[in-house]
Amino acid sequence: MSVSTSNTNAFLVWYLTHLTASPLKTKALTSGLLSGLQELTAQKLSGSKNLDKRVLQMAAYGLCVSGPLNHLLYEIMNKVFEGKTGSSVKLGQLLFSNLIISPIMNSVYLTAMAIMAGVSSPAQLKANIKTGLLPMQKVSWIISPLALTFAQNMLPPTTWVPFFNIVSFIFGTYINTMMKRRRLREAKEGKKN
């Protein structure tokens, strides 16, 4: 076993130990760190010249909103399916995740992003969700079933949280980067006109 594999395994054991002992705290801290890192990465990959306050805002969002809410919603799902096994349970978890958890998480995300962008009117917040939710859900409905099916069949349940964190980080960074690149391109084109 190489040193890096040994270090990775030691980190995973350390992380899973904290996840078991303090799940809410660990998920909130992880979400805060990954949300801030995702924003920082997207800013760099998009070609932004300056880092902005959004890195800290996203870290705070992950720590105070996304991490705790995600924990709560999955705890509810786990209670619904507690003690049950079989393919119908796997299908039920998939439906619960995609039809209940995902729309809630995506709606909260869209609302938080709008507030960070300066939107304050309830009508504008509602319009933001109305226009943004379906496109987000379409992406979620492709990625989530694939990731959940993979996790259900290939990973022990104790490793699902770090696995989903990695998947979320990769796809969230990709989407965030593409949005930032589009905005930068539009801003350049606006200056030319």
N, C-alpha and C positions, 0 to 999 in steps of 0.2 A: 504494500500500500504506500502510495506516495505521500509526501508531506502535505500537499494541497488537498488530497482526498481526506487525509486524517483531520486536517483543519476544518474542512467542509463538514465532515461528520460530527466533529466536536461542536461546531457552531449550530448545526441542526439539533443536536441533543440539548444544547444550552437553550436554544430558542423554544423547542417543544416543552422543555421543563418549565420555562416561564409561561408559556401558553397554557399549560395545564394548571399551574399554580395561580396565575392571575390573567385569565383569558381576556377580560375587558381591557385592562391596562395594556397588556401586550399587543392586542389588536389595535388599540387606539394609537399607541406609540409607533407601531409598524405602519399604520395608515398615514400618520403624520409625516414620518420620515419618507415613505415612498411617494406621497403626494407632492411634497416639496421637491424631492429629487426628480420626479417626473416632469414637473414644471421647469426646473433648471435644465434638464436634459433637452426638453422640447425647445426651450429658448435658444440653447446653443445649436441644436441641429437645424433649427429654422433659419439661422443666420442673423438672428437679432444681435445688434451691436452692444446693447446694454442689458444687463440683468435688471429686472424691476421688482417691485414690492410683491408681485404676485407669487413669487417663490415662498415667501413667508406666509402669505394669505392661504396658499394651497396647503402648506404644512399645518397651519391652524385648522383649516377645514378638515383635513384628514384626521388630525388628533381629536378635535372636539365634535365633529359631526359624522363624517363618513365611517370611521372606525367603530365608534360606539353604536351607531344605527345599524350597520352591517352585522355587528355582533348580536344585537337584539333580534333582528329579523331572522337570522339563522338559528338562534336559540329557539325562537317560536317554531320554526320549521322542524328542528330536531325534536321538540316536544310532541309535535303532531305525529311524527313518524317513529317515536321512541318505541323500542321493543319489536318493531315490525321488520320483516325481511322479505326478500324476493324481488322479482322483476317489477311487480306492480308498485312496490315501494320506490324503486329507482325511478320509475316513470312519474310517480307522484312527486318525488323530490324535484325532478326536472321541471314539471309543470309549476309547482309552487315557486321555485326559484325564478322561472321565466315570466310567470303571469302575476306574481305578487311582489316578490322581493325586487326584481330588476326594475319594474316601472316606478316603484317607490324610490329606490336609490337614484335612478336616472332623473326623476322629477326634482328630488332634493338637490342633486348636482346642478341641474340647469338653473334652478332658483338661486343657489349659492353663487354660481358663475355670473348670473345677471346682476345680483346685488354687488358683487366685487367690481363689476363693470360700471356701477353707478345707477342701475335701474332701481327705482324705489316705489313706483306706482304699482299697486296690486294688479291693475289691468295689464300693464306691461309685463309683469312677472308671469301672469296667466298666458299671455300671448307668446311669450318666450317658450313656455312649456308646450303650448299647442303646436308651435312650429318645429321645436327641437326634439320632442319626445319620440315621435315615430321613427325618424332616421336613427336615433340612438338605439331604440329598441330593435330595429332591424339588424344592426351590428351585434347587439347583445344576443339576439335569437339565433345568430349563426355561431358566435364564439362560445357562448355559455353551454349549449348542449354538447358541443364537442369537448370542451374542457371538463364538464361534469361527467360525461360518459367515460372519458379517459380516466379521471380520478376514481370513479366508482369501480372500474375494472382493473386498474393498474397500480393504484396507490393505497397504502393503508390510510384509513380515515384520519389518523393523527397528523399526516403530512398534507392534508387538503388545504389548510389555511396558507402555509407558505407557497404551495403550488398555485393556488388561486391568486395570491399576491403577485407572484411572478407573471402570470398570464395577464392580469389586470395592468400591471406596470408596463409590460411590453405593448399591449394594444392601446392603452391610454396614452402612452408616449407617442406612439405612431399617429393617432388621431389628433392629438394636441399639436404635434409638429406640423402635420399637414394643414391644420387650420391656421397656424401662425404663418406658415409659408404663403398661404393664400392671402392673408391680410397684408403681409409685407409686399406681395406682388401687386395687390390692389392699390396700396398706398403709393407705390412707385408709379403705377399707371395714372393715378389721380394727379400726381405732381407733373407728369408729362402733358396732361390735358389742360 
